[in-house]
Amino acid sequence: MVAINLSRAVGVAVLAGFRNIGSLTFEGGAGQAVDTAQWNIITNVHYNNEVQEYTTSTEHLQLSGNGTLQIIPRKSASGQWTSGRIESTATYTPEDGKVTRFQAALRFGDGPKSEQQGIWPAFWMLGESSRQGTPWPECGELDIMERINGELEGHGTPHCGPGDVPCGAMTKTVPLPDNGWHTWSIDVDRSDKDWKAQSITWMLDETKYNHVTGADMKDEGIWKSVAHSPLYFILNVAVGGDWPGKPNDKTVDGLKSMMEVQYIAVYSST
């Protein structure tokens, strides 16, 4: 399957007041696979009653040839949905005494909302302790961007603590002007020595849309799981699940329902 180049390659953003301390980019020829030194390609995971199977195929995870990654859900003739999910091999810990920003430039396929039922792209981070067996959500999770059913809005949520209390109720939603390129970010602010005064802020194109503090979480151990501990990046396009609901006969696969990624970058305040 040859990638169709619908991309617009750009460099990693330079941010005033921050220095770049790590970047994940997607150089390579059209249709090539992701760099497995940087990414684990995930299969055989089933959460949230989703209906897709994740595969290693470049039909689902392919470089565009123009410096981007395309994650593409597909539907077989028999009705089985397949898609792609990758997780960074590296982990990143918010820096003590600094503001650490985690950011990606993303866009979505141009399929109309009426053809997006069940499509669920996400850019998020999970605590490294999950790789050592710490159960979810105690391992900590930061959903930087989730989108469901082609709606022109994004959602930012922390998950943490036994039973996802108090984090699961801290989600916020932001209007999305279009399906084109936008930056999605979180700032983890550990510049204050008091953990209760530290914060996590969600942004769309550097405009704040969610903000939680250590005091909001009420427990230093819970706060540590999302703000003081190593986390790794996840990019995926799920299909179906408890939140968006199942796809229907109008749901389209292919590039119209993809998520495309220009870069992921990690920054530290200067």
DRENPA-3360 file (N, C-alpha, C; in nm, 2 decimals, always signed):
BEGIN
1 = MVAINLSR = +0.09/-0.12/+0.00/+0.00/+0.00/+0.00/+0.09/+0.12/+0.00 ~ +0.08/+0.21/-0.10/+0.16/+0.33/-0.11/+0.09/+0.44/-0.05 ~ +0.16/+0.52/+0.04/+0.10/+0.63/+0.11/+0.07/+0.74/+0.00 ~ -0.05/+0.80/+0.02/-0.09/+0.91/-0.05/-0.04/+1.04/+0.02 ~ +0.03/+1.12/-0.05/+0.10/+1.23/+0.02/+0.00/+1.35/+0.03 ~ -0.06/+1.36/+0.15/-0.15/+1.47/+0.18/-0.09/+1.56/+0.28 ~ +0.04/+1.55/+0.30/+0.10/+1.61/+0.42/+0.16/+1.75/+0.38 ~ +0.21/+1.81/+0.49/+0.28/+1.94/+0.48/+0.39/+1.93/+0.58;
9 = AVGVAVLA = +0.51/+1.89/+0.53/+0.62/+1.87/+0.62/+0.67/+2.01/+0.68 ~ +0.70/+2.01/+0.81/+0.75/+2.12/+0.88/+0.85/+2.07/+0.98 ~ +0.94/+2.17/+1.03/+1.03/+2.13/+1.13/+0.96/+2.13/+1.27 ~ +1.04/+2.08/+1.36/+0.99/+2.08/+1.50/+0.98/+2.22/+1.55 ~ +0.87/+2.26/+1.61/+0.85/+2.40/+1.65/+0.95/+2.44/+1.75 ~ +0.99/+2.57/+1.74/+1.08/+2.64/+1.83/+0.99/+2.73/+1.92 ~ +1.00/+2.71/+2.05/+0.92/+2.78/+2.14/+1.00/+2.88/+2.23 ~ +0.95/+3.00/+2.23/+1.01/+3.11/+2.32/+1.00/+3.06/+2.46;
17 = GFRNIGSL = +1.11/+3.08/+2.53/+1.11/+3.04/+2.68/+1.13/+2.90/+2.71 ~ +1.15/+2.82/+2.60/+1.18/+2.67/+2.62/+1.30/+2.63/+2.54 ~ +1.36/+2.52/+2.58/+1.46/+2.45/+2.50/+1.41/+2.31/+2.47 ~ +1.44/+2.27/+2.35/+1.40/+2.13/+2.31/+1.49/+2.03/+2.37 ~ +1.43/+1.94/+2.44/+1.52/+1.83/+2.51/+1.49/+1.69/+2.45 ~ +1.41/+1.69/+2.35/+1.38/+1.56/+2.28/+1.28/+1.57/+2.17 ~ +1.30/+1.50/+2.06/+1.20/+1.51/+1.95/+1.18/+1.37/+1.89 ~ +1.06/+1.34/+1.84/+1.03/+1.22/+1.76/+0.98/+1.27/+1.63;
25 = TFEGGAGQ = +1.05/+1.23/+1.52/+1.00/+1.28/+1.39/+0.99/+1.16/+1.30 ~ +0.94/+1.18/+1.18/+0.90/+1.07/+1.09/+0.95/+1.08/+0.95 ~ +1.08/+1.10/+0.94/+1.15/+1.10/+0.81/+1.15/+0.96/+0.75 ~ +1.14/+0.95/+0.62/+1.15/+0.82/+0.55/+1.07/+0.83/+0.42 ~ +1.08/+0.72/+0.34/+1.01/+0.72/+0.22/+0.86/+0.68/+0.23 ~ +0.78/+0.72/+0.14/+0.64/+0.70/+0.14/+0.61/+0.55/+0.15 ~ +0.52/+0.52/+0.25/+0.48/+0.38/+0.27/+0.57/+0.30/+0.36 ~ +0.69/+0.36/+0.41/+0.78/+0.28/+0.49/+0.72/+0.28/+0.64;
33 = AVDTAQWN = +0.77/+0.18/+0.71/+0.73/+0.16/+0.85/+0.80/+0.26/+0.94 ~ +0.75/+0.28/+1.06/+0.81/+0.36/+1.17/+0.94/+0.30/+1.21 ~ +1.02/+0.38/+1.27/+1.15/+0.34/+1.32/+1.13/+0.26/+1.45 ~ +1.16/+0.13/+1.45/+1.13/+0.05/+1.57/+1.23/+0.07/+1.68 ~ +1.34/+0.15/+1.66/+1.43/+0.19/+1.77/+1.36/+0.30/+1.85 ~ +1.27/+0.37/+1.79/+1.20/+0.48/+1.86/+1.06/+0.44/+1.91 ~ +1.00/+0.34/+1.84/+0.86/+0.31/+1.86/+0.84/+0.15/+1.87 ~ +0.76/+0.12/+1.97/+0.71/-0.02/+1.98/+0.57/-0.02/+1.91;
41 = IITNVHYN = +0.56/-0.11/+1.81/+0.43/-0.13/+1.74/+0.35/-0.23/+1.82 ~ +0.23/-0.19/+1.86/+0.15/-0.26/+1.96/+0.04/-0.34/+1.89 ~ +0.03/-0.47/+1.93/-0.08/-0.55/+1.88/-0.14/-0.63/+2.01 ~ -0.24/-0.70/+1.99/-0.30/-0.78/+2.09/-0.33/-0.71/+2.22 ~ -0.38/-0.59/+2.21/-0.44/-0.52/+2.32/-0.59/-0.49/+2.30 ~ -0.67/-0.51/+2.40/-0.81/-0.49/+2.38/-0.87/-0.42/+2.51 ~ -0.91/-0.30/+2.49/-0.96/-0.22/+2.60/-1.09/-0.15/+2.56 ~ -1.17/-0.11/+2.66/-1.28/-0.03/+2.64/-1.39/-0.08/+2.54;
49 = NEVQEYTT = -1.38/-0.21/+2.51/-1.48/-0.27/+2.42/-1.46/-0.22/+2.28 ~ -1.34/-0.18/+2.24/-1.31/-0.14/+2.11/-1.32/-0.26/+2.01 ~ -1.35/-0.23/+1.88/-1.37/-0.34/+1.79/-1.25/-0.37/+1.70 ~ -1.15/-0.27/+1.69/-1.04/-0.29/+1.60/-0.94/-0.39/+1.65 ~ -0.87/-0.45/+1.56/-0.74/-0.52/+1.59/-0.63/-0.44/+1.55 ~ -0.53/-0.42/+1.63/-0.41/-0.35/+1.59/-0.31/-0.44/+1.52 ~ -0.24/-0.40/+1.42/-0.15/-0.48/+1.34/-0.02/-0.41/+1.32 ~ +0.08/-0.48/+1.27/+0.21/-0.42/+1.24/+0.22/-0.37/+1.10;
57 = STEHLQLS = +0.11/-0.38/+1.02/+0.11/-0.35/+0.88/+0.13/-0.20/+0.85 ~ +0.21/-0.17/+0.74/+0.22/-0.04/+0.70/+0.09/+0.01/+0.63 ~ -0.01/-0.07/+0.61/-0.14/-0.02/+0.57/-0.20/+0.06/+0.68 ~ -0.16/+0.04/+0.81/-0.21/+0.12/+0.92/-0.12/+0.22/+0.98 ~ +0.01/+0.19/+0.97/+0.12/+0.28/+1.02/+0.22/+0.30/+0.91 ~ +0.21/+0.42/+0.85/+0.30/+0.44/+0.73/+0.35/+0.58/+0.73 ~ +0.48/+0.59/+0.69/+0.53/+0.73/+0.67/+0.48/+0.78/+0.54 ~ +0.45/+0.91/+0.54/+0.40/+0.97/+0.42/+0.50/+1.00/+0.31;
65 = GNGTLQII = +0.63/+1.00/+0.35/+0.73/+1.05/+0.25/+0.76/+1.20/+0.26 ~ +0.68/+1.27/+0.34/+0.69/+1.41/+0.35/+0.71/+1.45/+0.50 ~ +0.77/+1.36/+0.58/+0.81/+1.39/+0.72/+0.69/+1.37/+0.81 ~ +0.59/+1.29/+0.78/+0.48/+1.27/+0.88/+0.45/+1.12/+0.88 ~ +0.37/+1.09/+0.99/+0.32/+0.95/+1.01/+0.17/+0.96/+0.99 ~ +0.12/+0.86/+0.92/-0.03/+0.84/+0.90/-0.07/+0.71/+0.97 ~ -0.17/+0.73/+1.06/-0.23/+0.61/+1.13/-0.37/+0.60/+1.07 ~ -0.39/+0.48/+1.01/-0.51/+0.47/+0.92/-0.59/+0.35/+0.96;
73 = PRKSASGQ = -0.71/+0.37/+1.00/-0.80/+0.25/+1.03/-0.86/+0.20/+0.90 ~ -0.87/+0.06/+0.89/-0.92/+0.00/+0.77/-1.03/-0.10/+0.80 ~ -1.12/-0.12/+0.71/-1.23/-0.22/+0.73/-1.22/-0.32/+0.62 ~ -1.22/-0.45/+0.65/-1.21/-0.56/+0.55/-1.34/-0.58/+0.49 ~ -1.34/-0.66/+0.38/-1.47/-0.70/+0.32/-1.56/-0.77/+0.41 ~ -1.51/-0.84/+0.51/-1.59/-0.91/+0.60/-1.64/-0.83/+0.72 ~ -1.60/-0.70/+0.72/-1.64/-0.61/+0.83/-1.55/-0.60/+0.95 ~ -1.43/-0.66/+0.94/-1.34/-0.65/+1.06/-1.26/-0.52/+1.04;
81 = WTSGRIES = -1.25/-0.44/+1.15/-1.17/-0.32/+1.16/-1.03/-0.35/+1.21 ~ -0.93/-0.29/+1.15/-0.79/-0.30/+1.19/-0.74/-0.16/+1.19 ~ -0.63/-0.14/+1.27/-0.58/+0.00/+1.28/-0.44/-0.01/+1.34 ~ -0.38/+0.10/+1.38/-0.24/+0.11/+1.43/-0.23/+0.18/+1.57 ~ -0.13/+0.13/+1.64/-0.10/+0.19/+1.77/+0.05/+0.17/+1.79 ~ +0.12/+0.28/+1.83/+0.26/+0.28/+1.86/+0.28/+0.35/+2.00 ~ +0.39/+0.30/+2.06/+0.43/+0.35/+2.19/+0.58/+0.38/+2.19 ~ +0.62/+0.50/+2.24/+0.76/+0.54/+2.23/+0.84/+0.44/+2.32;
89 = TATYTPED = +0.96/+0.40/+2.27/+1.05/+0.32/+2.35/+1.11/+0.41/+2.47 ~ +1.13/+0.53/+2.44/+1.19/+0.62/+2.54/+1.08/+0.67/+2.64 ~ +1.12/+0.71/+2.76/+1.03/+0.77/+2.85/+1.08/+0.91/+2.89 ~ +0.99/+0.99/+2.94/+1.02/+1.13/+2.97/+0.96/+1.17/+3.10 ~ +1.05/+1.23/+3.19/+1.00/+1.26/+3.32/+1.00/+1.42/+3.33 ~ +0.88/+1.47/+3.37/+0.88/+1.62/+3.40/+0.99/+1.66/+3.49 ~ +1.06/+1.77/+3.45/+1.18/+1.81/+3.53/+1.14/+1.89/+3.65 ~ +1.22/+1.85/+3.76/+1.20/+1.92/+3.89/+1.24/+2.07/+3.87;
97 = GKVTRFQA = +1.16/+2.16/+3.92/+1.20/+2.30/+3.92/+1.17/+2.37/+3.79 ~ +1.12/+2.30/+3.69/+1.10/+2.35/+3.55/+0.95/+2.33/+3.51 ~ +0.92/+2.39/+3.40/+0.80/+2.36/+3.32/+0.84/+2.27/+3.21 ~ +0.78/+2.15/+3.20/+0.81/+2.06/+3.09/+0.69/+2.05/+3.00 ~ +0.71/+2.08/+2.87/+0.60/+2.07/+2.77/+0.62/+1.95/+2.68 ~ +0.50/+1.88/+2.67/+0.49/+1.77/+2.57/+0.40/+1.81/+2.46 ~ +0.44/+1.80/+2.34/+0.36/+1.86/+2.23/+0.37/+1.78/+2.10 ~ +0.26/+1.78/+2.03/+0.26/+1.72/+1.90/+0.18/+1.81/+1.80;
105 = ALRFGDGP = +0.22/+1.80/+1.67/+0.14/+1.86/+1.57/+0.06/+1.75/+1.50 ~ -0.07/+1.77/+1.49/-0.16/+1.66/+1.44/-0.26/+1.72/+1.34 ~ -0.31/+1.64/+1.26/-0.43/+1.67/+1.18/-0.50/+1.54/+1.16 ~ -0.63/+1.56/+1.11/-0.72/+1.44/+1.09/-0.76/+1.43/+0.95 ~ -0.81/+1.31/+0.91/-0.87/+1.30/+0.77/-0.99/+1.39/+0.75 ~ -1.02/+1.41/+0.63/-1.13/+1.50/+0.59/-1.26/+1.44/+0.57 ~ -1.28/+1.32/+0.62/-1.41/+1.26/+0.62/-1.52/+1.34/+0.70 ~ -1.64/+1.35/+0.65/-1.74/+1.43/+0.72/-1.78/+1.36/+0.85;
113 = KSEQQGIW = -1.83/+1.44/+0.95/-1.87/+1.38/+1.08/-1.97/+1.26/+1.06 ~ -2.06/+1.27/+0.96/-2.16/+1.17/+0.93/-2.09/+1.03/+0.90 ~ -1.96/+1.03/+0.86/-1.89/+0.91/+0.83/-1.78/+0.87/+0.93 ~ -1.79/+0.93/+1.05/-1.69/+0.91/+1.15/-1.73/+0.84/+1.27 ~ -1.86/+0.79/+1.28/-1.90/+0.72/+1.40/-1.81/+0.61/+1.44 ~ -1.76/+0.62/+1.56/-1.68/+0.51/+1.62/-1.53/+0.54/+1.60 ~ -1.49/+0.64/+1.53/-1.34/+0.67/+1.50/-1.29/+0.75/+1.62 ~ -1.18/+0.70/+1.68/-1.13/+0.75/+1.81/-0.98/+0.77/+1.81;
121 = PAFWMLGE = -0.93/+0.88/+1.75/-0.78/+0.90/+1.75/-0.74/+0.96/+1.89 ~ -0.61/+0.93/+1.92/-0.56/+0.98/+2.05/-0.41/+1.00/+2.05 ~ -0.37/+1.10/+2.13/-0.23/+1.13/+2.16/-0.22/+1.14/+2.31 ~ -0.15/+1.05/+2.37/-0.15/+1.04/+2.51/-0.02/+0.99/+2.57 ~ -0.01/+0.98/+2.70/+0.11/+0.93/+2.77/+0.06/+0.84/+2.89 ~ +0.14/+0.74/+2.91/+0.11/+0.64/+3.02/+0.24/+0.63/+3.10 ~ +0.22/+0.61/+3.23/+0.33/+0.60/+3.32/+0.41/+0.47/+3.29 ~ +0.55/+0.49/+3.30/+0.64/+0.38/+3.27/+0.61/+0.26/+3.36;
129 = SSRQGTPW = +0.56/+0.29/+3.48/+0.54/+0.18/+3.58/+0.44/+0.08/+3.53 ~ +0.36/+0.12/+3.43/+0.27/+0.02/+3.36/+0.35/-0.09/+3.30 ~ +0.47/-0.07/+3.25/+0.55/-0.17/+3.19/+0.61/-0.26/+3.29 ~ +0.61/-0.22/+3.42/+0.66/-0.31/+3.52/+0.54/-0.37/+3.60 ~ +0.42/-0.36/+3.55/+0.31/-0.43/+3.61/+0.22/-0.35/+3.70 ~ +0.25/-0.22/+3.72/+0.15/-0.13/+3.80/+0.02/-0.12/+3.72 ~ -0.09/-0.15/+3.78/-0.22/-0.15/+3.71/-0.26/-0.01/+3.68 ~ -0.35/-0.01/+3.58/-0.42/+0.12/+3.54/-0.53/+0.14/+3.63;
137 = PECGELDI = -0.56/+0.26/+3.68/-0.50/+0.39/+3.65/-0.39/+0.43/+3.75 ~ -0.35/+0.34/+3.84/-0.25/+0.38/+3.94/-0.12/+0.42/+3.87 ~ -0.09/+0.36/+3.75/+0.03/+0.40/+3.68/+0.04/+0.54/+3.64 ~ -0.08/+0.60/+3.62/-0.08/+0.74/+3.57/-0.10/+0.75/+3.42 ~ -0.19/+0.84/+3.38/-0.21/+0.86/+3.23/-0.25/+1.00/+3.21 ~ -0.19/+1.06/+3.10/-0.23/+1.19/+3.06/-0.27/+1.19/+2.92 ~ -0.40/+1.21/+2.90/-0.46/+1.21/+2.76/-0.45/+1.36/+2.71 ~ -0.35/+1.38/+2.62/-0.33/+1.52/+2.57/-0.43/+1.56/+2.47;
145 = MERINGEL = -0.47/+1.46/+2.39/-0.58/+1.48/+2.29/-0.65/+1.36/+2.26 ~ -0.78/+1.36/+2.27/-0.87/+1.25/+2.22/-0.98/+1.32/+2.15 ~ -1.03/+1.24/+2.05/-1.14/+1.30/+1.96/-1.22/+1.18/+1.92 ~ -1.35/+1.20/+1.93/-1.44/+1.09/+1.89/-1.55/+1.13/+1.79 ~ -1.58/+1.03/+1.70/-1.69/+1.04/+1.61/-1.68/+1.17/+1.51 ~ -1.56/+1.21/+1.48/-1.55/+1.32/+1.39/-1.60/+1.46/+1.44 ~ -1.62/+1.46/+1.57/-1.67/+1.59/+1.63/-1.56/+1.69/+1.63 ~ -1.59/+1.82/+1.60/-1.49/+1.93/+1.59/-1.47/+1.98/+1.74;
153 = EGHGTPHC = -1.41/+1.89/+1.82/-1.37/+1.92/+1.95/-1.27/+1.81/+2.00 ~ -1.18/+1.85/+2.09/-1.09/+1.76/+2.15/-1.11/+1.76/+2.30 ~ -1.05/+1.65/+2.36/-1.07/+1.63/+2.50/-0.93/+1.61/+2.57 ~ -0.91/+1.66/+2.69/-0.79/+1.64/+2.76/-0.82/+1.60/+2.90 ~ -0.76/+1.49/+2.95/-0.80/+1.42/+3.07/-0.68/+1.36/+3.14 ~ -0.66/+1.37/+3.27/-0.57/+1.29/+3.35/-0.65/+1.16/+3.40 ~ -0.58/+1.05/+3.41/-0.63/+0.93/+3.48/-0.53/+0.89/+3.59 ~ -0.58/+0.86/+3.71/-0.49/+0.83/+3.81/-0.57/+0.78/+3.93;
161 = GPGDVPCG = -0.49/+0.72/+4.03/-0.55/+0.68/+4.16/-0.64/+0.56/+4.15 ~ -0.66/+0.50/+4.26/-0.75/+0.38/+4.26/-0.89/+0.41/+4.21 ~ -0.94/+0.34/+4.11/-1.07/+0.36/+4.06/-1.08/+0.49/+3.98 ~ -0.97/+0.55/+3.94/-0.96/+0.67/+3.86/-1.02/+0.79/+3.94 ~ -1.01/+0.78/+4.07/-1.06/+0.89/+4.15/-0.94/+0.96/+4.21 ~ -0.93/+1.10/+4.20/-1.03/+1.19/+4.15/-1.01/+1.22/+4.00 ~ -0.92/+1.16/+3.93/-0.88/+1.22/+3.80/-0.98/+1.21/+3.69 ~ -1.05/+1.10/+3.68/-1.14/+1.07/+3.57/-1.24/+1.18/+3.55;
169 = AMTKTVPL = -1.28/+1.26/+3.66/-1.38/+1.36/+3.65/-1.32/+1.50/+3.60 ~ -1.18/+1.50/+3.57/-1.12/+1.63/+3.54/-1.10/+1.65/+3.40 ~ -1.17/+1.58/+3.31/-1.16/+1.60/+3.17/-1.22/+1.74/+3.13 ~ -1.17/+1.80/+3.03/-1.22/+1.92/+2.97/-1.22/+1.91/+2.82 ~ -1.31/+1.99/+2.75/-1.33/+1.98/+2.61/-1.30/+2.12/+2.55 ~ -1.24/+2.12/+2.42/-1.21/+2.24/+2.35/-1.26/+2.23/+2.21 ~ -1.32/+2.34/+2.16/-1.37/+2.34/+2.02/-1.24/+2.33/+1.93 ~ -1.26/+2.26/+1.82/-1.15/+2.24/+1.72/-1.20/+2.31/+1.59;
177 = PDNGWHTW = -1.13/+2.41/+1.54/-1.18/+2.49/+1.42/-1.20/+2.41/+1.30 ~ -1.11/+2.31/+1.28/-1.11/+2.23/+1.15/-1.03/+2.11/+1.17 ~ -1.02/+2.03/+1.06/-0.94/+1.90/+1.07/-0.79/+1.92/+1.04 ~ -0.75/+2.05/+1.01/-0.62/+2.07/+0.97/-0.51/+2.07/+1.08 ~ -0.39/+2.11/+1.05/-0.28/+2.10/+1.14/-0.30/+2.19/+1.26 ~ -0.28/+2.13/+1.38/-0.29/+2.21/+1.51/-0.19/+2.14/+1.60 ~ -0.14/+2.22/+1.70/-0.06/+2.17/+1.81/-0.14/+2.14/+1.93 ~ -0.11/+2.02/+1.99/-0.18/+1.98/+2.11/-0.07/+1.96/+2.22;
185 = SIDVDRSD = -0.08/+2.02/+2.34/+0.03/+2.02/+2.43/-0.02/+2.01/+2.58 ~ +0.07/+1.97/+2.66/+0.05/+1.98/+2.81/+0.18/+2.04/+2.86 ~ +0.16/+2.13/+2.96/+0.27/+2.18/+3.04/+0.26/+2.12/+3.18 ~ +0.36/+2.05/+3.22/+0.37/+2.00/+3.36/+0.46/+2.10/+3.43 ~ +0.40/+2.18/+3.52/+0.48/+2.29/+3.59/+0.52/+2.24/+3.73 ~ +0.65/+2.21/+3.75/+0.70/+2.17/+3.88/+0.80/+2.28/+3.93 ~ +0.77/+2.41/+3.89/+0.86/+2.52/+3.93/+0.84/+2.55/+4.08 ~ +0.73/+2.52/+4.14/+0.70/+2.54/+4.28/+0.74/+2.42/+4.36;
193 = KDWKAQSI = +0.81/+2.43/+4.47/+0.86/+2.32/+4.55/+0.74/+2.25/+4.61 ~ +0.63/+2.32/+4.64/+0.51/+2.26/+4.70/+0.43/+2.19/+4.60 ~ +0.42/+2.05/+4.61/+0.35/+1.97/+4.51/+0.21/+2.01/+4.49 ~ +0.15/+2.07/+4.59/+0.01/+2.11/+4.58/-0.01/+2.23/+4.49 ~ +0.09/+2.31/+4.47/+0.09/+2.43/+4.39/+0.14/+2.39/+4.24 ~ +0.19/+2.28/+4.22/+0.23/+2.24/+4.09/+0.11/+2.21/+4.00 ~ +0.12/+2.21/+3.87/+0.00/+2.20/+3.78/+0.03/+2.13/+3.65 ~ -0.07/+2.09/+3.59/-0.07/+2.04/+3.45/-0.17/+2.12/+3.37;
201 = TWMLDETK = -0.13/+2.17/+3.26/-0.22/+2.26/+3.17/-0.22/+2.20/+3.03 ~ -0.35/+2.18/+2.98/-0.37/+2.14/+2.85/-0.39/+2.25/+2.75 ~ -0.33/+2.25/+2.63/-0.34/+2.36/+2.53/-0.37/+2.31/+2.39 ~ -0.45/+2.38/+2.32/-0.47/+2.37/+2.18/-0.41/+2.49/+2.11 ~ -0.31/+2.48/+2.03/-0.24/+2.59/+1.97/-0.20/+2.70/+2.07 ~ -0.15/+2.65/+2.19/-0.10/+2.73/+2.30/-0.21/+2.80/+2.37 ~ -0.33/+2.77/+2.35/-0.44/+2.83/+2.42/-0.49/+2.73/+2.52 ~ -0.49/+2.77/+2.65/-0.52/+2.68/+2.76/-0.67/+2.63/+2.75;
209 = YNHVTGAD = -0.69/+2.50/+2.78/-0.83/+2.46/+2.79/-0.86/+2.36/+2.90 ~ -0.75/+2.32/+2.98/-0.78/+2.25/+3.10/-0.66/+2.27/+3.19 ~ -0.68/+2.26/+3.32/-0.58/+2.30/+3.42/-0.61/+2.22/+3.55 ~ -0.52/+2.14/+3.60/-0.54/+2.08/+3.73/-0.41/+2.10/+3.81 ~ -0.42/+2.10/+3.94/-0.31/+2.11/+4.03/-0.30/+1.99/+4.12 ~ -0.18/+1.99/+4.19/-0.16/+1.88/+4.29/-0.27/+1.89/+4.39 ~ -0.31/+2.01/+4.43/-0.41/+2.03/+4.54/-0.54/+1.97/+4.49 ~ -0.57/+1.98/+4.36/-0.70/+1.92/+4.30/-0.70/+1.77/+4.32;
217 = MKDEGIWK = -0.58/+1.70/+4.32/-0.57/+1.56/+4.33/-0.57/+1.51/+4.47 ~ -0.53/+1.60/+4.56/-0.54/+1.58/+4.71/-0.45/+1.48/+4.77 ~ -0.37/+1.42/+4.69/-0.28/+1.31/+4.74/-0.15/+1.32/+4.67 ~ -0.04/+1.33/+4.75/+0.10/+1.34/+4.69/+0.14/+1.22/+4.60 ~ +0.10/+1.10/+4.64/+0.14/+0.98/+4.57/+0.07/+0.98/+4.43 ~ -0.06/+1.02/+4.43/-0.14/+1.02/+4.31/-0.08/+1.13/+4.22 ~ -0.04/+1.25/+4.27/+0.02/+1.35/+4.19/+0.15/+1.31/+4.13 ~ +0.23/+1.23/+4.21/+0.36/+1.19/+4.16/+0.34/+1.10/+4.04;
225 = SVAHSPLY = +0.23/+1.02/+4.03/+0.22/+0.93/+3.92/+0.20/+1.00/+3.79 ~ +0.15/+1.12/+3.79/+0.13/+1.19/+3.66/+0.23/+1.30/+3.64 ~ +0.29/+1.36/+3.75/+0.37/+1.48/+3.73/+0.52/+1.46/+3.77 ~ +0.56/+1.35/+3.84/+0.69/+1.33/+3.89/+0.76/+1.21/+3.84 ~ +0.69/+1.13/+3.75/+0.73/+1.00/+3.71/+0.75/+0.99/+3.56 ~ +0.83/+0.90/+3.52/+0.86/+0.88/+3.37/+0.73/+0.83/+3.30 ~ +0.71/+0.89/+3.18/+0.59/+0.85/+3.10/+0.64/+0.83/+2.96 ~ +0.56/+0.75/+2.88/+0.59/+0.73/+2.74/+0.47/+0.77/+2.66;
233 = FILNVAVG = +0.50/+0.81/+2.53/+0.40/+0.85/+2.44/+0.33/+0.74/+2.37 ~ +0.20/+0.76/+2.34/+0.12/+0.66/+2.27/+0.04/+0.74/+2.16 ~ +0.04/+0.69/+2.04/-0.04/+0.74/+1.93/-0.12/+0.62/+1.88 ~ -0.25/+0.64/+1.86/-0.33/+0.53/+1.80/-0.46/+0.59/+1.75 ~ -0.53/+0.51/+1.66/-0.66/+0.54/+1.62/-0.74/+0.41/+1.65 ~ -0.83/+0.42/+1.75/-0.92/+0.31/+1.79/-1.04/+0.32/+1.71 ~ -1.12/+0.21/+1.71/-1.25/+0.21/+1.64/-1.35/+0.15/+1.74 ~ -1.46/+0.22/+1.76/-1.56/+0.17/+1.86/-1.51/+0.19/+2.00;
241 = GDWPGKPN = -1.58/+0.12/+2.09/-1.55/+0.14/+2.23/-1.66/+0.20/+2.31 ~ -1.65/+0.20/+2.44/-1.76/+0.24/+2.53/-1.79/+0.39/+2.51 ~ -1.69/+0.47/+2.48/-1.71/+0.61/+2.47/-1.77/+0.66/+2.34 ~ -1.71/+0.63/+2.22/-1.77/+0.67/+2.10/-1.88/+0.59/+2.05 ~ -1.89/+0.46/+2.10/-1.99/+0.37/+2.04/-1.94/+0.30/+1.92 ~ -2.01/+0.20/+1.87/-1.96/+0.12/+1.76/-1.97/+0.20/+1.63 ~ -1.88/+0.16/+1.53/-1.90/+0.22/+1.40/-2.03/+0.17/+1.34 ~ -2.08/+0.24/+1.24/-2.20/+0.20/+1.17/-2.17/+0.18/+1.02;
249 = DKTVDGLK = -2.27/+0.16/+0.94/-2.26/+0.13/+0.80/-2.20/+0.25/+0.72 ~ -2.21/+0.37/+0.78/-2.16/+0.49/+0.71/-2.02/+0.52/+0.74 ~ -1.96/+0.46/+0.85/-1.83/+0.49/+0.89/-1.73/+0.45/+0.78 ~ -1.65/+0.54/+0.74/-1.55/+0.52/+0.64/-1.41/+0.48/+0.69 ~ -1.34/+0.40/+0.62/-1.20/+0.37/+0.66/-1.11/+0.45/+0.57 ~ -0.98/+0.42/+0.59/-0.88/+0.48/+0.50/-0.84/+0.62/+0.54 ~ -0.78/+0.69/+0.45/-0.73/+0.83/+0.48/-0.83/+0.93/+0.53 ~ -0.96/+0.91/+0.49/-1.06/+1.00/+0.54/-1.08/+0.99/+0.69;
257 = SMMEVQYI = -1.03/+0.88/+0.75/-1.05/+0.86/+0.90/-0.92/+0.85/+0.97 ~ -0.81/+0.90/+0.91/-0.68/+0.88/+0.97/-0.65/+0.99/+1.07 ~ -0.54/+0.97/+1.14/-0.47/+1.08/+1.22/-0.33/+1.09/+1.16 ~ -0.28/+1.21/+1.13/-0.15/+1.23/+1.08/-0.07/+1.31/+1.18 ~ +0.06/+1.28/+1.19/+0.14/+1.33/+1.30/+0.27/+1.39/+1.23 ~ +0.30/+1.52/+1.26/+0.42/+1.58/+1.21/+0.54/+1.55/+1.30 ~ +0.52/+1.57/+1.43/+0.63/+1.55/+1.52/+0.57/+1.54/+1.66 ~ +0.65/+1.49/+1.75/+0.63/+1.50/+1.90/+0.76/+1.56/+1.95;
265 = AVYSST = +0.74/+1.66/+2.04/+0.86/+1.72/+2.10/+0.84/+1.74/+2.25 ~ +0.96/+1.74/+2.32/+0.96/+1.76/+2.47/+1.05/+1.88/+2.49 ~ +1.00/+1.98/+2.57/+1.07/+2.10/+2.59/+1.08/+2.13/+2.75 ~ +1.18/+2.20/+2.78/+1.20/+2.24/+2.92/+1.22/+2.39/+2.93 ~ +1.15/+2.45/+3.03/+1.16/+2.60/+3.04/+1.30/+2.64/+3.07 ~ +1.33/+2.76/+3.02/+1.46/+2.82/+3.04/+1.46/+2.93/+3.14;
% end
